[in-house]
């Protein structure tokens, strides 16, 4: 328009120059003439320039919008920023110089189209890189075998994206490309989580099986152990055949059965060991009850046969091997492979208290009959054992055994009554020398130690004293 305006003015000037110049004028003497005042152009001589139209502005804006929608502001932010700056500048110039503004808008449209093309290429290259990286990751975890349907779906989406690119349908191609990458990401993440879950089930089952073996389950819980091992092997076979859902169900049951085997064997083993101690202490008490001993005052305690079988008959031993309690193992919890991503587990006192007639007396302070204390502790141990309190029962039996040790240290094989004789009267030396005693005079201190409460001075014993003779 500006050029047209200038050309119009030039034409008018040419007309003015050549008007009336049909013949050359005669030369005249030069004379200084005053320049005529320049006349203002008339209204008819002014060419008006049309202002920028909304349509022209909308065309440029559409080009910029097209580049924006394809992601130019994210992939080429500086170029996009410069482009919008040029657009704003053109709009500003348009008020004073519409023609200059139009030229700038034409440049904006060209740059916007170039920015669109560059962004499409960048996004396509980025998609291709992401696709093949995800594809390699999926193949590493054998997704095509664990999840063939989901894997095939991602492949189909990729093919659709490629077809759209070939047809030049960029918007559809970008949409399908994004769906492809999203499907690959979901499949990879959820499948990896499921594989990790299977690994946890395998690890837990192996740990419980190891506990069962440590508790000698092959002897104390053979059936439970065999079942756990069978399920474990079946679960691994399913996983090796890429049946991850079946493997999760079977391995969960294998884990539960392993816990049962471990608990059953642990209880059975502890029960067996406590029962062995029960019988051992029982037999020692029964043997001790048929022997003579001296009490803390030196008095001889006569045998009083006792049988633990009477107490057990009244309090039968309970089998706790089946008391494994509830086995709370959560059901298999695999992730849905198409699930959207949120983003790209009683101590025994050292000194057991003994209850007698409502009074608690520490065992090491008790001066009563050691055999009676052992019997009482043994009975308490049986009661605890029948409650399944094996550690407590073991404590009672150990205490009972300690009292038997103390009682046995005071056992006497026989008694001897001191006799006065005119010649070779009794003394500890001669008593120990007797064949029916020790047949060794040098063992007299043993008789003295067993009768310390009665004999203050080993050189002084008196007729009529009844001495306890300890076993040889």
C-alpha positions as CSV (number, residue, x, y, z in Angstrom):
1,X,0.0,0.0,0.0
2,X,2.9,2.3,0.8
3,X,4.4,1.6,-2.5
4,X,1.1,2.4,-4.3
5,X,0.9,5.6,-2.4
6,X,4.4,6.6,-3.4
7,X,3.7,5.7,-7.0
8,X,0.6,7.7,-7.0
9,X,2.4,10.7,-5.8
10,X,5.1,10.2,-8.4
11,X,2.6,10.0,-11.2
12,X,0.9,13.2,-10.1
13,X,4.3,15.0,-10.1
14,X,5.1,13.7,-13.5
15,X,1.8,15.0,-14.8
16,X,2.6,18.4,-13.3
17,X,6.0,18.5,-14.9
18,X,4.8,17.6,-18.4
19,X,1.6,19.6,-18.4
20,X,1.9,22.4,-21.0
21,X,5.3,21.4,-22.2
22,X,4.3,20.9,-25.9
23,X,7.2,23.1,-27.2
24,X,10.4,24.2,-25.7
25,X,10.4,27.7,-24.3
26,X,12.7,30.4,-25.5
27,X,15.7,31.0,-23.4
28,X,15.3,34.0,-21.2
29,X,17.8,35.8,-19.1
30,X,18.3,34.3,-15.8
31,X,16.6,36.0,-13.0
32,X,16.2,35.3,-9.5
33,X,12.8,34.2,-8.7
34,X,11.3,33.5,-5.3
35,X,10.3,29.9,-4.6
36,X,6.6,29.6,-4.6
37,X,5.2,28.4,-1.3
38,X,4.5,24.6,-1.3
39,X,0.8,23.8,-1.4
40,X,-0.7,21.4,1.0
41,X,-2.0,18.3,-0.8
42,X,-5.7,18.2,-1.2
43,X,-7.9,15.7,0.4
44,X,-8.2,13.9,-3.0
45,X,-4.4,13.6,-3.2
46,X,-4.1,11.5,0.2
47,X,-4.1,7.7,-0.1
48,X,-5.4,6.0,3.0
49,X,-3.7,2.8,4.4
50,X,-6.1,0.1,5.6
51,X,-5.6,-0.8,9.3
52,X,-4.7,-4.4,10.4
53,X,-7.8,-6.5,10.3
54,X,-8.9,-9.1,12.9
55,X,-8.6,-11.7,10.3
56,X,-5.0,-11.0,9.6
57,X,-4.2,-11.1,13.4
58,X,-6.2,-14.3,13.8
59,X,-4.3,-16.0,11.0
60,X,-0.9,-15.3,12.7
61,X,-2.4,-16.3,16.1
62,X,-3.6,-19.6,14.6
63,X,-0.1,-20.4,13.4
64,X,1.3,-19.7,16.9
65,X,-1.4,-21.8,18.5
66,X,-0.7,-24.6,16.1
67,X,3.0,-24.6,17.2
68,X,1.9,-24.4,20.8
69,X,-0.5,-27.3,20.6
70,X,2.3,-29.5,19.2
71,X,4.5,-28.7,22.3
72,X,6.8,-25.9,21.0
73,X,6.7,-24.0,24.3
74,X,8.1,-27.2,26.0
75,X,10.5,-28.5,23.5
76,X,11.8,-25.2,22.1
77,X,10.9,-22.7,24.8
78,X,13.3,-19.9,23.7
79,X,12.2,-20.0,20.0
80,X,8.6,-20.0,21.1
81,X,9.2,-17.1,23.4
82,X,10.9,-15.1,20.6
83,X,8.0,-15.9,18.3
84,X,5.4,-14.6,20.7
85,X,7.5,-11.5,21.2
86,X,7.6,-10.8,17.5
87,X,3.8,-11.2,17.4
88,X,3.3,-8.7,20.2
89,X,5.7,-6.3,18.5
90,X,3.7,-6.5,15.3
91,X,0.5,-5.8,17.0
92,X,2.0,-2.8,18.6
93,X,3.4,-1.4,15.3
94,X,0.0,-2.0,13.6
95,X,-1.5,1.1,15.1
96,X,0.9,3.5,13.5
97,X,2.2,1.5,10.5
98,X,-0.2,-1.3,9.4
99,X,2.0,-2.2,6.4
100,X,5.0,-2.8,8.5
101,X,2.9,-4.8,10.9
102,X,1.7,-6.9,8.1
103,X,5.2,-7.7,7.0
104,X,6.1,-8.7,10.6
105,X,3.0,-10.9,10.8
106,X,4.0,-12.7,7.6
107,X,7.4,-13.4,9.2
108,X,5.7,-14.6,12.4
109,X,3.6,-17.1,10.3
110,X,6.6,-18.5,8.6
111,X,8.6,-18.9,11.8
112,X,5.6,-20.5,13.5
113,X,5.3,-23.0,10.7
114,X,9.0,-23.8,11.0
115,X,8.7,-24.1,14.8
116,X,5.8,-26.5,14.3
117,X,7.8,-28.7,12.0
118,X,10.9,-28.6,14.3
119,X,8.8,-29.6,17.3
120,X,7.1,-32.4,15.4
121,X,10.5,-33.9,14.5
122,X,11.8,-33.5,18.0
123,X,8.8,-35.2,19.5
124,X,8.9,-38.0,17.0
125,X,12.6,-38.6,17.7
126,X,11.9,-38.5,21.5
127,X,9.0,-41.0,21.1
128,X,11.1,-43.4,19.1
129,X,13.9,-43.3,21.7
130,X,11.5,-43.8,24.5
131,X,9.7,-46.6,22.7
132,X,12.8,-48.7,22.0
133,X,14.2,-48.1,25.5
134,X,10.9,-49.3,27.1
135,X,10.8,-52.2,24.6
136,X,14.2,-53.3,25.7
137,X,13.2,-53.1,29.4
138,X,10.1,-55.1,28.8
139,X,12.0,-57.8,26.9
140,X,14.5,-58.0,29.8
141,X,11.7,-59.0,32.2
142,X,10.1,-61.2,29.6
143,X,6.9,-59.2,29.5
144,X,5.9,-60.9,26.2
145,X,5.8,-64.2,28.1
146,X,4.4,-63.1,31.5
147,X,1.8,-60.7,30.0
148,X,1.3,-61.5,26.3
149,X,-2.0,-59.6,26.0
150,X,-0.8,-56.4,27.5
151,X,2.5,-56.6,25.6
152,X,0.6,-57.1,22.3
153,X,-1.6,-54.1,23.1
154,X,1.4,-51.8,23.5
155,X,2.7,-53.1,20.1
156,X,-0.6,-52.4,18.4
157,X,-0.6,-48.8,19.8
158,X,2.9,-48.3,18.4
159,X,1.9,-49.5,15.0
160,X,-1.1,-47.1,15.0
161,X,1.2,-44.2,16.0
162,X,3.6,-45.1,13.1
163,X,0.7,-45.2,10.6
164,X,-0.5,-41.7,11.7
165,X,3.0,-40.3,11.3
166,X,3.2,-41.8,7.8
167,X,-0.1,-40.1,6.8
168,X,1.0,-36.8,8.3
169,X,-1.8,-36.9,10.9
170,X,0.5,-35.4,13.5
171,X,-2.1,-34.8,16.2
172,X,-3.3,-38.4,16.1
173,X,0.2,-39.7,15.9
174,X,1.2,-37.8,19.0
175,X,-1.9,-39.0,20.9
176,X,-1.1,-42.6,19.9
177,X,2.6,-42.2,20.7
178,X,1.7,-40.9,24.2
179,X,-0.7,-43.9,24.7
180,X,2.0,-46.3,23.6
181,X,4.6,-45.0,26.1
182,X,2.0,-44.9,28.9
183,X,1.0,-48.5,28.2
184,X,4.6,-49.6,28.2
185,X,5.3,-47.8,31.4
186,X,2.2,-49.3,33.2
187,X,3.1,-52.8,32.0
188,X,6.7,-52.5,33.0
189,X,6.1,-51.0,36.5
190,X,3.2,-53.4,37.4
191,X,5.0,-56.5,36.1
192,X,8.2,-55.6,37.9
193,X,6.2,-55.2,41.1
194,X,4.5,-58.6,40.7
195,X,7.9,-60.3,40.0
196,X,9.3,-58.6,43.1
197,X,6.2,-59.9,45.1
198,X,6.9,-63.4,43.9
199,X,10.5,-63.0,45.0
200,X,9.3,-62.0,48.5
201,X,7.0,-65.0,48.7
202,X,9.9,-67.3,47.7
203,X,12.3,-65.7,50.2
204,X,9.7,-65.9,53.1
205,X,8.9,-69.5,52.3
206,X,12.6,-70.4,52.2
207,X,13.2,-68.7,55.5
208,X,10.3,-70.6,57.2
209,X,11.4,-73.9,55.6
210,X,14.9,-73.2,57.0
211,X,13.4,-72.6,60.5
212,X,11.5,-75.8,60.2
213,X,14.7,-77.7,59.3
214,X,16.5,-76.1,62.2
215,X,13.7,-77.4,64.5
216,X,14.2,-80.8,63.0
217,X,10.8,-80.8,61.3
218,X,11.7,-84.0,59.5
219,X,11.4,-85.7,62.9
220,X,8.8,-83.6,64.7
221,X,6.6,-82.4,61.8
222,X,7.3,-84.6,58.8
223,X,3.9,-84.3,57.2
224,X,3.7,-80.6,57.5
225,X,7.3,-80.2,56.1
226,X,6.6,-82.5,53.1
227,X,3.4,-80.5,52.2
228,X,5.3,-77.2,52.4
229,X,8.1,-78.4,50.2
230,X,5.6,-79.8,47.7
231,X,3.7,-76.5,47.4
232,X,7.0,-74.6,47.2
233,X,8.2,-76.7,44.3
234,X,4.9,-76.4,42.5
235,X,4.9,-72.7,42.9
236,X,8.4,-72.4,41.4
237,X,7.3,-74.6,38.5
238,X,4.4,-72.3,37.7
239,X,6.6,-69.2,37.8
240,X,9.1,-70.9,35.5
241,X,6.2,-71.5,33.1
242,X,5.3,-67.7,33.3
243,X,2.1,-68.3,35.2
244,X,2.7,-65.5,37.6
245,X,-0.9,-65.5,39.0
246,X,-0.9,-69.2,39.7
247,X,2.6,-69.0,41.2
248,X,1.5,-66.3,43.6
249,X,-1.4,-68.4,44.8
250,X,0.6,-71.6,45.3
251,X,3.6,-69.8,46.9
252,X,1.3,-68.0,49.3
253,X,-0.1,-71.4,50.4
254,X,3.5,-72.8,50.5
255,X,4.4,-69.9,52.8
256,X,1.5,-70.6,55.1
257,X,2.3,-74.3,55.2
258,X,6.0,-73.5,55.9
259,X,4.9,-71.4,58.9
260,X,2.8,-74.3,60.2
261,X,5.7,-76.7,59.7
262,X,8.1,-74.4,61.5
263,X,5.7,-73.7,64.4
264,X,4.7,-77.4,64.7
265,X,8.3,-78.6,64.8
266,X,9.3,-75.9,67.2
267,X,6.5,-76.8,69.6
268,X,7.0,-80.5,69.2
269,X,10.7,-80.2,69.8
270,X,10.4,-78.0,72.8
271,X,7.7,-80.3,74.2
272,X,9.9,-83.4,73.6
273,X,12.9,-81.7,75.3
274,X,10.9,-80.6,78.3
275,X,9.3,-84.1,78.6
276,X,12.8,-85.6,78.6
277,X,13.8,-83.3,81.4
278,X,10.5,-84.0,83.2
279,X,11.2,-87.8,83.1
280,X,14.8,-87.3,84.1
281,X,14.0,-85.3,87.2
282,X,11.1,-87.5,88.0
283,X,13.3,-90.6,88.0
284,X,15.9,-88.8,90.2
285,X,13.3,-87.8,92.7
286,X,11.9,-91.3,92.8
287,X,15.3,-92.8,93.3
288,X,16.2,-90.2,96.0
289,X,13.0,-90.8,97.8
290,X,14.1,-94.4,98.5
291,X,17.4,-93.3,100.0
292,X,18.4,-92.1,103.5
293,X,19.7,-88.6,103.9
294,X,20.5,-86.1,106.7
295,X,18.6,-82.8,107.0
296,X,20.1,-79.4,107.7
297,X,20.1,-80.2,111.4
298,X,22.0,-83.5,110.9
299,X,19.0,-85.7,111.6
300,X,18.6,-88.8,109.4
301,X,15.7,-88.7,107.0
302,X,14.2,-92.1,106.5
303,X,13.2,-93.2,102.9
304,X,9.8,-92.2,101.8
305,X,9.2,-93.7,98.3
306,X,7.4,-91.4,95.9
307,X,6.1,-91.9,92.3
308,X,5.5,-89.1,89.9
309,X,3.3,-91.3,87.9
310,X,0.5,-90.8,90.5
311,X,0.6,-87.0,89.9
312,X,0.7,-87.5,86.1
313,X,-2.2,-89.9,86.2
314,X,-4.2,-87.2,87.9
315,X,-2.8,-84.5,85.5
316,X,-2.3,-86.2,82.1
317,X,0.3,-84.7,79.8
318,X,-1.3,-82.6,77.1
319,X,0.0,-82.8,73.5
320,X,0.6,-79.2,72.2
321,X,2.1,-80.1,68.9
322,X,-1.1,-79.0,67.1
323,X,-1.3,-75.7,69.0
324,X,0.3,-73.6,66.2
325,X,-2.3,-70.9,66.6
326,X,-3.8,-68.9,63.7
327,X,-1.4,-68.5,60.7
328,X,-2.3,-65.1,59.3
329,X,-0.8,-64.9,55.8
330,X,-2.3,-62.4,53.5
331,X,-3.7,-63.7,50.3
332,X,-1.8,-63.2,47.1
333,X,-1.8,-59.5,46.1
334,X,-0.7,-59.0,42.6
335,X,-1.0,-55.7,40.9
336,X,-3.3,-55.3,37.9
337,X,-0.9,-55.0,34.9
338,X,-3.1,-52.1,33.6
339,X,-3.3,-50.3,36.9
340,X,-2.5,-46.6,36.5
341,X,0.7,-45.3,37.9
342,X,0.6,-42.7,40.7
343,X,3.9,-41.3,39.3
344,X,6.4,-41.7,36.3
345,X,7.1,-58.7,64.6
346,X,8.1,-64.3,79.1
347,X,11.3,-64.4,80.5
348,X,11.9,-67.0,83.3
349,X,13.2,-65.4,86.5
350,X,16.5,-66.6,87.7
351,X,15.1,-67.3,91.1
352,X,11.7,-69.0,91.0
353,X,9.5,-68.2,93.9
354,X,7.9,-71.1,95.8
355,X,4.4,-70.7,97.2
356,X,3.8,-72.4,100.5
357,X,0.7,-71.7,102.6
358,X,0.3,-68.3,101.0
359,X,4.0,-67.3,101.7
360,X,6.6,-66.8,99.0
361,X,10.1,-68.0,100.0
362,X,13.2,-67.9,97.8
363,X,14.5,-71.3,97.1
364,X,18.0,-70.6,98.1
365,X,16.8,-69.4,101.5
366,X,14.6,-72.4,102.2
367,X,16.0,-74.8,104.9
368,X,13.2,-77.4,104.6
369,X,13.5,-80.8,103.1
370,X,15.3,-80.5,99.8
371,X,13.4,-83.6,98.5
372,X,10.1,-82.1,99.3
373,X,11.0,-78.9,97.5
374,X,12.1,-80.8,94.4
375,X,8.8,-82.6,94.4
376,X,6.9,-79.4,94.6
377,X,8.9,-77.7,91.8
378,X,8.5,-80.8,89.6
379,X,4.7,-80.7,90.0
380,X,4.6,-77.0,89.1
381,X,6.7,-77.8,86.1
382,X,4.2,-80.4,85.0
383,X,1.4,-77.9,85.4
384,X,3.3,-75.3,83.3
385,X,4.1,-77.8,80.7
386,X,0.4,-78.8,80.3
387,X,-0.3,-75.1,79.7
388,X,2.2,-75.0,76.9
389,X,4.5,-72.8,78.9
390,X,7.6,-74.8,78.1
391,X,10.2,-72.3,79.1
392,X,8.5,-71.8,82.5
393,X,8.3,-75.6,82.9
394,X,11.9,-76.0,82.0
395,X,12.8,-73.5,84.7
396,X,10.8,-75.4,87.4
397,X,12.4,-78.8,86.3
398,X,15.9,-77.2,86.4
399,X,15.2,-75.9,89.9
400,X,13.9,-79.3,91.0
401,X,17.1,-80.9,89.7
402,X,19.2,-78.5,91.6
403,X,17.4,-79.4,94.8
404,X,17.9,-83.1,94.0
405,X,21.6,-82.4,93.7
406,X,21.6,-80.8,97.1
407,X,19.6,-83.7,98.6
408,X,21.9,-86.3,97.0
409,X,24.9,-84.6,98.6
410,X,23.3,-85.5,101.9
411,X,22.5,-89.0,101.1
412,X,23.6,-91.8,103.5
413,X,24.1,-95.3,102.6
414,X,23.8,-96.5,106.2
415,X,24.0,-95.3,109.8
416,X,26.5,-96.3,112.5
417,X,26.0,-96.0,116.3
418,X,29.2,-95.1,118.2
419,X,30.2,-97.8,120.7
420,X,32.6,-97.4,123.7
421,X,35.2,-100.2,124.1
422,X,37.9,-100.7,126.6
423,X,40.3,-101.4,123.9
424,X,40.3,-99.7,120.5
425,X,37.1,-97.7,121.2
426,X,35.4,-96.1,118.3
427,X,36.8,-93.0,116.6
428,X,36.2,-91.6,113.1
429,X,39.5,-93.2,111.9
430,X,38.5,-96.7,113.1
431,X,34.9,-96.3,111.9
432,X,36.2,-95.4,108.3
433,X,38.5,-98.4,108.5
434,X,35.7,-100.8,109.1
435,X,35.1,-103.1,106.0
436,X,31.4,-102.5,105.9
437,X,32.0,-98.7,106.0
438,X,34.8,-97.5,103.7
439,X,37.6,-100.1,104.4
440,X,39.9,-97.1,104.4
441,X,40.7,-95.1,107.5
442,X,41.9,-92.1,105.5
443,X,38.3,-91.5,104.4
444,X,37.3,-90.4,108.0
445,X,36.8,-86.7,106.9
446,X,33.9,-87.8,104.7
447,X,32.1,-89.1,107.8
448,X,32.9,-85.9,109.7
449,X,31.6,-83.6,106.9
450,X,28.3,-85.6,106.7
451,X,27.9,-85.1,110.5
452,X,29.2,-81.6,111.0
453,X,26.1,-80.5,112.9
454,X,26.6,-83.3,115.4
455,X,30.5,-83.5,115.6
456,X,32.1,-80.2,116.4
457,X,35.5,-81.7,117.0
458,X,36.4,-84.8,114.9
459,X,38.5,-86.1,117.8
460,X,35.5,-86.1,120.1
461,X,32.6,-88.5,119.4
462,X,30.4,-90.1,122.1
463,X,28.8,-93.5,122.6
464,X,25.2,-93.6,121.4
465,X,25.7,-91.0,118.6
466,X,24.1,-92.2,115.4
467,X,26.4,-91.2,112.5
468,X,25.2,-90.9,108.9
469,X,27.6,-92.7,106.6
470,X,27.6,-91.2,103.1
471,X,27.9,-93.4,100.0
472,X,31.4,-94.5,99.0
